[in-house]
Amino acid sequence: MSFDVPDDRKYLESHEWATTDQPTRIGISDFAQDELGDVVFVELPDEGDTISHDEPFGVVESIKAVSDLYAPVSGEIVAVNEALHDQPELVNEDPYGDGWLLEIEVSDDSEFEELMDADEYEAQIV
């Protein structure tokens, strides 16, 4: 099976992604949403909260499992995808678009260097 892995973002081993522009958008990969199955609930922090690199910041619940979400980079949350409260299935339908989770102002750009590029991530999930 082939999964979409856009090359305009960086990836964490736990399948979260981050764009490298500011504000940085964060979500989960196509592979992750497929492994989870139908997403039924997403718990996210509030705008104004801070998240820390490689630390849990929320939860995604599917018909198969409840999984922690990990921050690819650190920063202050400037936007939360409020649409996910009523439509958590957007994570399945469009994980790199309408199914995004958070937008943050990154506090340390060097953390991007610790993340995988698209080729490295794709090699991990094959």
PyMOL commands that set and color helices and strands:
alter all, ss='L'
color gray80, all
select helices_A, chain A and resi 30-36+83-86+90-93+109-114+118-125
alter helices_A, ss='H'
color red, helices_A
select strands_A, chain A and resi 9-11+16-19+24-28+39-43+50-51+56-62+66-70+75-80+102-106
alter strands_A, ss='S'
color yellow, strands_A
deselect
rebuild
show_as cartoon
